[in-house]
């Protein structure tokens, strides 16, 4: 379950800068934070002002900011107690290209403390490359957060062991042996100080859910609470007490991006 403290979410094109700045200050006084979605509208100076009053910045390659700009902004947000999270939708380019965040850029961003988020929804991801990025984020005292869709892949265990947070759905568990492998991934993540977040959509056998929860994974039930007589009821109530660090997902837990 997500922490309630970080609940104010606004896009930078929803209001003028002055209104966003006031919203950030008010949120700070309430013990909350403004989570700002970066579309590229604001300039660096304006983003820095928001960082100084304690906002969190959620940027992406769609905002068209350079790695250098984001790293400088991240330093300001860190001083204000906030974070910069960056979702990379495009391919991981091996070579430097104008206006493109390359693989080497991503590595440096991770080492600078930026939280990197990637998904394989739109394009296949190299788990070997992600493994490198996870290590770089760990060096920068941040995390790589990876959203995996489709069948499980060999290499997820190594990725978890390098300190990545991994989100996936039970739709990825297509064979009985998949649960056994998932338990290995969970163990590797826990030993690295992170975890796996399993989004239950289709539903698993109660024995499988018990195994996964006993292994220490975060389990999110996507459906309403079962009937009070259901054997799943106790597990569902237990998951509602889970505290999931807001830095381990990109703004929302209700879907896999």
Phi and psi restraints in degrees (value plus and minus 20) as a CYANA .aco file:
   2 UNK   PHI     -93.2   -53.2
   2 UNK   PSI     127.7   167.7
   3 UNK   PHI     -88.1   -48.1
   3 UNK   PSI     120.4   160.4
   4 UNK   PHI    -101.6   -61.6
   4 UNK   PSI     -29.9    10.1
   5 UNK   PHI     -90.4   -50.4
   5 UNK   PSI     -46.1    -6.1
   6 UNK   PHI    -132.5   -92.5
   6 UNK   PSI      48.0    88.0
   7 UNK   PHI    -132.9   -92.9
   7 UNK   PSI     -28.4    11.6
   8 UNK   PHI    -107.5   -67.5
   8 UNK   PSI      93.1   133.1
   9 UNK   PHI    -141.4  -101.4
   9 UNK   PSI     103.7   143.7
  10 UNK   PHI    -157.2  -117.2
  10 UNK   PSI     127.7   167.7
  11 UNK   PHI    -107.7   -67.7
  11 UNK   PSI     129.5   169.5
  12 UNK   PHI     -90.1   -50.1
  12 UNK   PSI     -32.7     7.3
  13 UNK   PHI    -121.0   -81.0
  13 UNK   PSI     -10.2    29.8
  14 UNK   PHI    -104.4   -64.4
  14 UNK   PSI     -47.4    -7.4
  15 UNK   PHI    -166.5  -126.5
  15 UNK   PSI     145.3   185.3
  16 UNK   PHI     -92.2   -52.2
  16 UNK   PSI     141.8   181.8
  17 UNK   PHI     -76.1   -36.1
  17 UNK   PSI     -63.3   -23.3
  18 UNK   PHI     -78.1   -38.1
  18 UNK   PSI     -60.3   -20.3
  19 UNK   PHI     -88.6   -48.6
  19 UNK   PSI     -59.0   -19.0
  20 UNK   PHI     -85.3   -45.3
  20 UNK   PSI     -59.7   -19.7
  21 UNK   PHI     -83.7   -43.7
  21 UNK   PSI     -63.9   -23.9
  22 UNK   PHI     -82.9   -42.9
  22 UNK   PSI     -60.7   -20.7
  23 UNK   PHI     -83.0   -43.0
  23 UNK   PSI     -58.8   -18.8
  24 UNK   PHI     -85.8   -45.8
  24 UNK   PSI     -61.9   -21.9
  25 UNK   PHI     -86.8   -46.8
  25 UNK   PSI     -61.8   -21.8
  26 UNK   PHI     -84.7   -44.7
  26 UNK   PSI     -63.0   -23.0
  27 UNK   PHI     -80.6   -40.6
  27 UNK   PSI     -61.6   -21.6
  28 UNK   PHI     -81.3   -41.3
  28 UNK   PSI     -61.4   -21.4
  29 UNK   PHI     -84.6   -44.6
  29 UNK   PSI     -46.3    -6.3
  30 UNK   PHI    -109.3   -69.3
  30 UNK   PSI     -16.9    23.1
  31 UNK   PHI      58.6    98.6
  31 UNK   PSI      -1.1    38.9
  32 UNK   PHI    -132.4   -92.4
  32 UNK   PSI    -192.8  -152.8
  33 UNK   PHI    -158.4  -118.4
  33 UNK   PSI     129.3   169.3
  34 UNK   PHI    -101.7   -61.7
  34 UNK   PSI     101.8   141.8
  35 UNK   PHI    -117.4   -77.4
  35 UNK   PSI      87.8   127.8
  36 UNK   PHI    -118.9   -78.9
  36 UNK   PSI     104.0   144.0
  37 UNK   PHI    -106.5   -66.5
  37 UNK   PSI      99.7   139.7
  38 UNK   PHI    -109.6   -69.6
  38 UNK   PSI      95.8   135.8
  39 UNK   PHI    -125.0   -85.0
  39 UNK   PSI     -22.2    17.8
  40 UNK   PHI      79.5   119.5
  40 UNK   PSI     -17.3    22.7
  41 UNK   PHI     -90.6   -50.6
  41 UNK   PSI     -62.6   -22.6
  42 UNK   PHI    -103.9   -63.9
  42 UNK   PSI     131.1   171.1
  43 UNK   PHI    -107.0   -67.0
  43 UNK   PSI     153.2   193.2
  44 UNK   PHI     -79.7   -39.7
  44 UNK   PSI     -60.5   -20.5
  45 UNK   PHI     -82.1   -42.1
  45 UNK   PSI     -61.4   -21.4
  46 UNK   PHI     -86.9   -46.9
  46 UNK   PSI     -60.3   -20.3
  47 UNK   PHI     -83.9   -43.9
  47 UNK   PSI     -57.4   -17.4
  48 UNK   PHI     -85.5   -45.5
  48 UNK   PSI     -59.7   -19.7
  49 UNK   PHI     -78.5   -38.5
  49 UNK   PSI     -63.5   -23.5
  50 UNK   PHI     -86.0   -46.0
  50 UNK   PSI     -56.0   -16.0
  51 UNK   PHI     -84.7   -44.7
  51 UNK   PSI     -54.8   -14.8
  52 UNK   PHI     -88.8   -48.8
  52 UNK   PSI     -43.7    -3.7
  53 UNK   PHI    -118.7   -78.7
  53 UNK   PSI      -7.5    32.5
  54 UNK   PHI      76.9   116.9
  54 UNK   PSI       1.2    41.2
  55 UNK   PHI     -98.7   -58.7
  55 UNK   PSI     142.5   182.5
  56 UNK   PHI    -128.3   -88.3
  56 UNK   PSI     121.8   161.8
  57 UNK   PHI    -131.3   -91.3
  57 UNK   PSI     107.9   147.9
  58 UNK   PHI    -133.5   -93.5
  58 UNK   PSI      78.9   118.9
  59 UNK   PHI    -127.6   -87.6
  59 UNK   PSI     159.3   199.3
  60 UNK   PHI    -182.8  -142.8
  60 UNK   PSI     153.8   193.8
  61 UNK   PHI     -88.1   -48.1
  61 UNK   PSI     -36.3     3.7
  62 UNK   PHI     -90.9   -50.9
  62 UNK   PSI     -39.5     0.5
  63 UNK   PHI    -101.6   -61.6
  63 UNK   PSI     -30.0    10.0
  64 UNK   PHI      41.2    81.2
  64 UNK   PSI      19.7    59.7
  65 UNK   PHI    -118.9   -78.9
  65 UNK   PSI     127.8   167.8
  66 UNK   PHI     -97.7   -57.7
  66 UNK   PSI     139.7   179.7
  67 UNK   PHI     -81.1   -41.1
  67 UNK   PSI     -59.8   -19.8
  68 UNK   PHI     -83.0   -43.0
  68 UNK   PSI     -61.8   -21.8
  69 UNK   PHI     -83.3   -43.3
  69 UNK   PSI     -65.0   -25.0
  70 UNK   PHI     -86.1   -46.1
  70 UNK   PSI     -56.5   -16.5
  71 UNK   PHI     -87.6   -47.6
  71 UNK   PSI     -58.3   -18.3
  72 UNK   PHI     -86.7   -46.7
  72 UNK   PSI     -63.7   -23.7
  73 UNK   PHI     -81.2   -41.2
  73 UNK   PSI     -59.3   -19.3
  74 UNK   PHI     -79.8   -39.8
  74 UNK   PSI     -56.7   -16.7
  75 UNK   PHI     -81.9   -41.9
  75 UNK   PSI     -60.4   -20.4
  76 UNK   PHI     -86.0   -46.0
  76 UNK   PSI     -63.9   -23.9
  77 UNK   PHI     -85.2   -45.2
  77 UNK   PSI     -56.6   -16.6
  78 UNK   PHI     -83.4   -43.4
  78 UNK   PSI     -60.8   -20.8
  79 UNK   PHI     -84.4   -44.4
  79 UNK   PSI     -51.3   -11.3
  80 UNK   PHI    -107.0   -67.0
  80 UNK   PSI     -15.0    25.0
  81 UNK   PHI      63.5   103.5
  81 UNK   PSI      -9.3    30.7
  82 UNK   PHI    -126.4   -86.4
  82 UNK   PSI    -195.3  -155.3
  83 UNK   PHI    -152.1  -112.1
  83 UNK   PSI     142.5   182.5
  84 UNK   PHI    -136.3   -96.3
  84 UNK   PSI     102.3   142.3
  85 UNK   PHI    -130.6   -90.6
  85 UNK   PSI     119.3   159.3
  86 UNK   PHI    -150.5  -110.5
  86 UNK   PSI     100.5   140.5
  87 UNK   PHI    -119.3   -79.3
  87 UNK   PSI      99.9   139.9
  88 UNK   PHI    -120.0   -80.0
  88 UNK   PSI      85.4   125.4
  89 UNK   PHI    -104.8   -64.8
  89 UNK   PSI     -54.5   -14.5
  90 UNK   PHI     -96.0   -56.0
  90 UNK   PSI    -197.8  -157.8
  91 UNK   PHI     -87.9   -47.9
  91 UNK   PSI     138.9   178.9
  92 UNK   PHI    -109.4   -69.4
  92 UNK   PSI      79.4   119.4
  93 UNK   PHI     -97.5   -57.5
  93 UNK   PSI     111.4   151.4
  94 UNK   PHI     -95.4   -55.4
  94 UNK   PSI     -51.5   -11.5
  95 UNK   PHI    -125.0   -85.0
  95 UNK   PSI     133.2   173.2
  96 UNK   PHI     -91.5   -51.5
  96 UNK   PSI     109.1   149.1
  97 UNK   PHI    -156.7  -116.7
  97 UNK   PSI     125.4   165.4
  98 UNK   PHI     -77.2   -37.2
  98 UNK   PSI     110.2   150.2
  99 UNK   PHI      55.3    95.3
  99 UNK   PSI     -11.8    28.2
 100 UNK   PHI    -140.8  -100.8
 100 UNK   PSI     113.9   153.9
 101 UNK   PHI    -104.7   -64.7
 101 UNK   PSI      91.9   131.9
 102 UNK   PHI    -105.5   -65.5
 102 UNK   PSI     155.4   195.4
 103 UNK   PHI     -80.6   -40.6
 103 UNK   PSI     -63.3   -23.3
 104 UNK   PHI     -85.0   -45.0
 104 UNK   PSI     -55.7   -15.7
 105 UNK   PHI     -81.1   -41.1
 105 UNK   PSI     -65.9   -25.9
 106 UNK   PHI     -81.0   -41.0
 106 UNK   PSI     -60.1   -20.1
 107 UNK   PHI     -82.6   -42.6
 107 UNK   PSI     -64.4   -24.4
 108 UNK   PHI     -87.6   -47.6
 108 UNK   PSI     -57.9   -17.9
 109 UNK   PHI     -81.5   -41.5
 109 UNK   PSI     -63.9   -23.9
 110 UNK   PHI     -80.6   -40.6
 110 UNK   PSI     -63.4   -23.4
 111 UNK   PHI     -87.5   -47.5
 111 UNK   PSI     -39.6     0.4
 112 UNK   PHI    -107.1   -67.1
 112 UNK   PSI     -23.2    16.8
 113 UNK   PHI      81.6   121.6
 113 UNK   PSI     -10.6    29.4
 114 UNK   PHI    -102.9   -62.9
 114 UNK   PSI     114.8   154.8
 115 UNK   PHI    -102.5   -62.5
 115 UNK   PSI      97.5   137.5
 116 UNK   PHI    -116.8   -76.8
 116 UNK   PSI     115.9   155.9
 117 UNK   PHI    -145.1  -105.1
 117 UNK   PSI     110.8   150.8
 118 UNK   PHI    -160.4  -120.4
 118 UNK   PSI     131.8   171.8
 119 UNK   PHI    -153.8  -113.8
 119 UNK   PSI     134.8   174.8
 120 UNK   PHI    -122.6   -82.6
 120 UNK   PSI      -1.1    38.9
 121 UNK   PHI     -83.2   -43.2
 121 UNK   PSI     -65.9   -25.9
 122 UNK   PHI    -116.1   -76.1
 122 UNK   PSI     -43.1    -3.1
 123 UNK   PHI    -173.9  -133.9
 123 UNK   PSI     129.0   169.0
 124 UNK   PHI     -85.4   -45.4
 124 UNK   PSI     121.4   161.4
 125 UNK   PHI    -133.3   -93.3
 125 UNK   PSI     120.0   160.0
 126 UNK   PHI     -98.6   -58.6
 126 UNK   PSI      97.6   137.6
 127 UNK   PHI     -87.2   -47.2
 127 UNK   PSI     -46.2    -6.2
 128 UNK   PHI     -85.9   -45.9
 128 UNK   PSI     -64.0   -24.0
 129 UNK   PHI     -85.0   -45.0
 129 UNK   PSI     -61.9   -21.9
 130 UNK   PHI     -83.7   -43.7
 130 UNK   PSI     -55.0   -15.0
 131 UNK   PHI     -80.3   -40.3
 131 UNK   PSI     -61.8   -21.8
 132 UNK   PHI     -83.1   -43.1
 132 UNK   PSI     -64.1   -24.1
 133 UNK   PHI     -84.8   -44.8
 133 UNK   PSI     -57.6   -17.6
 134 UNK   PHI     -81.6   -41.6
 134 UNK   PSI     -61.2   -21.2
 135 UNK   PHI     -85.2   -45.2
 135 UNK   PSI     -61.2   -21.2
 136 UNK   PHI     -83.1   -43.1
 136 UNK   PSI     -62.3   -22.3
 137 UNK   PHI     -82.7   -42.7
 137 UNK   PSI     -60.9   -20.9
 138 UNK   PHI     -80.9   -40.9
 138 UNK   PSI     -61.1   -21.1
 139 UNK   PHI     -82.7   -42.7
 139 UNK   PSI     -52.4   -12.4
 140 UNK   PHI    -109.8   -69.8
 140 UNK   PSI     -11.0    29.0
 141 UNK   PHI      40.0    80.0
 141 UNK   PSI      16.8    56.8
 142 UNK   PHI    -147.2  -107.2
 142 UNK   PSI    -187.2  -147.2
 143 UNK   PHI    -154.9  -114.9
 143 UNK   PSI     129.6   169.6
 144 UNK   PHI    -112.1   -72.1
 144 UNK   PSI     110.4   150.4
 145 UNK   PHI    -134.7   -94.7
 145 UNK   PSI     101.5   141.5
 146 UNK   PHI    -138.3   -98.3
 146 UNK   PSI     110.1   150.1
 147 UNK   PHI    -126.6   -86.6
 147 UNK   PSI      92.6   132.6
 148 UNK   PHI    -125.8   -85.8
 148 UNK   PSI     104.6   144.6
 149 UNK   PHI    -136.9   -96.9
 149 UNK   PSI     129.6   169.6
 150 UNK   PHI      73.6   113.6
 150 UNK   PSI    -195.4  -155.4
 151 UNK   PHI     -77.4   -37.4
 151 UNK   PSI     132.1   172.1
 152 UNK   PHI     -82.0   -42.0
 152 UNK   PSI     130.6   170.6
 153 UNK   PHI    -144.4  -104.4
 153 UNK   PSI     123.0   163.0
 154 UNK   PHI     -83.5   -43.5
 154 UNK   PSI     113.8   153.8
 155 UNK   PHI      98.6   138.6
 155 UNK   PSI     -38.9     1.1
 156 UNK   PHI     -85.0   -45.0
 156 UNK   PSI     -53.4   -13.4
 157 UNK   PHI     -84.4   -44.4
 157 UNK   PSI     -63.5   -23.5
 158 UNK   PHI     -84.9   -44.9
 158 UNK   PSI     -60.0   -20.0
 159 UNK   PHI     -81.8   -41.8
 159 UNK   PSI     -64.3   -24.3
 160 UNK   PHI     -82.3   -42.3
 160 UNK   PSI     -59.7   -19.7
 161 UNK   PHI     -88.3   -48.3
 161 UNK   PSI     -39.2     0.8
 162 UNK   PHI    -107.6   -67.6
 162 UNK   PSI     -18.1    21.9
 163 UNK   PHI      80.4   120.4
 163 UNK   PSI      -1.0    39.0
 164 UNK   PHI    -105.8   -65.8
 164 UNK   PSI     129.0   169.0
 165 UNK   PHI    -109.8   -69.8
 165 UNK   PSI     112.3   152.3
 166 UNK   PHI    -140.6  -100.6
 166 UNK   PSI     106.9   146.9
 167 UNK   PHI    -127.9   -87.9
 167 UNK   PSI     115.1   155.1
 168 UNK   PHI    -174.7  -134.7
 168 UNK   PSI     144.7   184.7
 169 UNK   PHI    -119.6   -79.6
 169 UNK   PSI     136.5   176.5
 170 UNK   PHI     -86.8   -46.8
 170 UNK   PSI     -30.7     9.3
 171 UNK   PHI     -84.0   -44.0
 171 UNK   PSI     -40.3    -0.3
 172 UNK   PHI     -96.6   -56.6
 172 UNK   PSI     -34.7     5.3
 173 UNK   PHI    -112.4   -72.4
 173 UNK   PSI      72.0   112.0
 174 UNK   PHI    -122.2   -82.2
 174 UNK   PSI     -34.8     5.2
 175 UNK   PHI    -153.6  -113.6
 175 UNK   PSI     138.8   178.8
 176 UNK   PHI     -80.7   -40.7
 176 UNK   PSI     -55.0   -15.0
 177 UNK   PHI     -89.2   -49.2
 177 UNK   PSI     -37.8     2.2
 178 UNK   PHI     -83.6   -43.6
 178 UNK   PSI     -55.5   -15.5
 179 UNK   PHI     -85.7   -45.7
 179 UNK   PSI     -59.7   -19.7
 180 UNK   PHI     -81.3   -41.3
 180 UNK   PSI     -64.4   -24.4
 181 UNK   PHI     -86.6   -46.6
 181 UNK   PSI     -58.4   -18.4
 182 UNK   PHI     -79.5   -39.5
 182 UNK   PSI     -58.5   -18.5
 183 UNK   PHI     -82.3   -42.3
 183 UNK   PSI     -54.2   -14.2
 184 UNK   PHI     -88.7   -48.7
 184 UNK   PSI     -58.6   -18.6
 185 UNK   PHI     -83.9   -43.9
 185 UNK   PSI     -63.7   -23.7
 186 UNK   PHI     -81.1   -41.1
 186 UNK   PSI     -65.5   -25.5
 187 UNK   PHI     -79.4   -39.4
 187 UNK   PSI     -64.4   -24.4
 188 UNK   PHI     -83.0   -43.0
 188 UNK   PSI     -61.8   -21.8
 189 UNK   PHI     -84.9   -44.9
 189 UNK   PSI     -65.7   -25.7
 190 UNK   PHI     -82.1   -42.1
 190 UNK   PSI     -59.1   -19.1
 191 UNK   PHI     -87.9   -47.9
 191 UNK   PSI     -46.3    -6.3
 192 UNK   PHI    -107.7   -67.7
 192 UNK   PSI     -22.6    17.4
 193 UNK   PHI      70.5   110.5
 193 UNK   PSI      -8.5    31.5
 194 UNK   PHI    -140.0  -100.0
 194 UNK   PSI    -170.4  -130.4
 195 UNK   PHI    -187.3  -147.3
 195 UNK   PSI     154.5   194.5
 196 UNK   PHI    -131.8   -91.8
 196 UNK   PSI     117.9   157.9
 197 UNK   PHI    -131.1   -91.1
 197 UNK   PSI      95.5   135.5
 198 UNK   PHI    -122.3   -82.3
 198 UNK   PSI     101.5   141.5
 199 UNK   PHI    -115.0   -75.0
 199 UNK   PSI      90.9   130.9
 200 UNK   PHI    -104.0   -64.0
 200 UNK   PSI      95.7   135.7
 201 UNK   PHI    -136.0   -96.0
 201 UNK   PSI     -73.7   -33.7
 202 UNK   PHI    -104.5   -64.5
 202 UNK   PSI     -47.2    -7.2
 203 UNK   PHI      78.2   118.2
 203 UNK   PSI     121.6   161.6
 204 UNK   PHI    -138.7   -98.7
 204 UNK   PSI     150.2   190.2
 205 UNK   PHI     -83.6   -43.6
 205 UNK   PSI     126.6   166.6
 206 UNK   PHI     -80.5   -40.5
 206 UNK   PSI     -53.4   -13.4
 207 UNK   PHI     -85.8   -45.8
 207 UNK   PSI     -55.2   -15.2
 208 UNK   PHI     -90.7   -50.7
 208 UNK   PSI     -62.6   -22.6
 209 UNK   PHI     -81.0   -41.0
 209 UNK   PSI     -60.9   -20.9
 210 UNK   PHI     -82.8   -42.8
 210 UNK   PSI     -64.6   -24.6
 211 UNK   PHI     -79.7   -39.7
 211 UNK   PSI     -65.7   -25.7
 212 UNK   PHI     -86.3   -46.3
 212 UNK   PSI     -62.3   -22.3
 213 UNK   PHI     -89.9   -49.9
 213 UNK   PSI     -58.8   -18.8
 214 UNK   PHI     -84.9   -44.9
 214 UNK   PSI     -47.5    -7.5
 215 UNK   PHI     -92.6   -52.6
 215 UNK   PSI     -34.3     5.7
 216 UNK   PHI      86.1   126.1
 216 UNK   PSI     -16.5    23.5
 217 UNK   PHI     -89.3   -49.3
 217 UNK   PSI     137.8   177.8
 218 UNK   PHI    -106.9   -66.9
 218 UNK   PSI     103.0   143.0
 219 UNK   PHI    -135.4   -95.4
 219 UNK   PSI     107.2   147.2
 220 UNK   PHI    -134.3   -94.3
 220 UNK   PSI      97.4   137.4
 221 UNK   PHI    -102.7   -62.7
 221 UNK   PSI     103.8   143.8
 222 UNK   PHI    -107.8   -67.8
 222 UNK   PSI     -25.3    14.7
 223 UNK   PHI    -128.6   -88.6
 223 UNK   PSI     150.5   190.5
 224 UNK   PHI     -87.0   -47.0
 224 UNK   PSI     141.9   181.9
 225 UNK   PHI     -76.9   -36.9
 225 UNK   PSI     120.6   160.6
 226 UNK   PHI     -90.5   -50.5
 226 UNK   PSI     148.8   188.8
 227 UNK   PHI     -76.5   -36.5
 227 UNK   PSI     127.0   167.0
 228 UNK   PHI     -81.4   -41.4
 228 UNK   PSI     -37.6     2.4
 229 UNK   PHI    -107.7   -67.7
 229 UNK   PSI     -28.7    11.3
 230 UNK   PHI     -88.5   -48.5
 230 UNK   PSI     120.8   160.8
 231 UNK   PHI     -86.4   -46.4
 231 UNK   PSI     -37.2     2.8
 232 UNK   PHI    -100.1   -60.1
 232 UNK   PSI     -34.4     5.6
 233 UNK   PHI     -75.9   -35.9
 233 UNK   PSI     -64.9   -24.9
 234 UNK   PHI     -83.6   -43.6
 234 UNK   PSI     -59.0   -19.0
 235 UNK   PHI     -87.0   -47.0
 235 UNK   PSI     -61.0   -21.0
 236 UNK   PHI     -83.7   -43.7
 236 UNK   PSI     -61.4   -21.4
 237 UNK   PHI     -87.5   -47.5
 237 UNK   PSI     -55.9   -15.9
 238 UNK   PHI     -85.3   -45.3
 238 UNK   PSI     -60.6   -20.6
 239 UNK   PHI     -87.3   -47.3
 239 UNK   PSI     -47.1    -7.1
 240 UNK   PHI     -87.9   -47.9
 240 UNK   PSI     -36.9     3.1
 241 UNK   PHI    -112.7   -72.7
 241 UNK   PSI     -23.6    16.4
 242 UNK   PHI     -88.8   -48.8
 242 UNK   PSI     121.9   161.9
 243 UNK   PHI    -130.9   -90.9
 243 UNK   PSI      93.4   133.4
 244 UNK   PHI    -128.2   -88.2
 244 UNK   PSI     101.9   141.9
 245 UNK   PHI     -76.3   -36.3
 245 UNK   PSI     110.7   150.7
 246 UNK   PHI     -82.2   -42.2
 246 UNK   PSI     -38.6     1.4
 247 UNK   PHI     -97.6   -57.6
 247 UNK   PSI     -27.0    13.0
 248 UNK   PHI    -114.9   -74.9
 248 UNK   PSI     -12.9    27.1
 249 UNK   PHI    -172.8  -132.8
 249 UNK   PSI     140.4   180.4
 250 UNK   PHI    -116.7   -76.7
 250 UNK   PSI      70.3   110.3
 251 UNK   PHI      51.8    91.8
 251 UNK   PSI     -68.6   -28.6
 252 UNK   PHI    -150.4  -110.4
 252 UNK   PSI     125.4   165.4
 253 UNK   PHI    -124.4   -84.4
 253 UNK   PSI     -21.3    18.7
 254 UNK   PHI     -99.2   -59.2
 254 UNK   PSI     -31.1     8.9
 255 UNK   PHI    -173.9  -133.9
 255 UNK   PSI     141.6   181.6
 256 UNK   PHI    -114.7   -74.7
 256 UNK   PSI      97.3   137.3
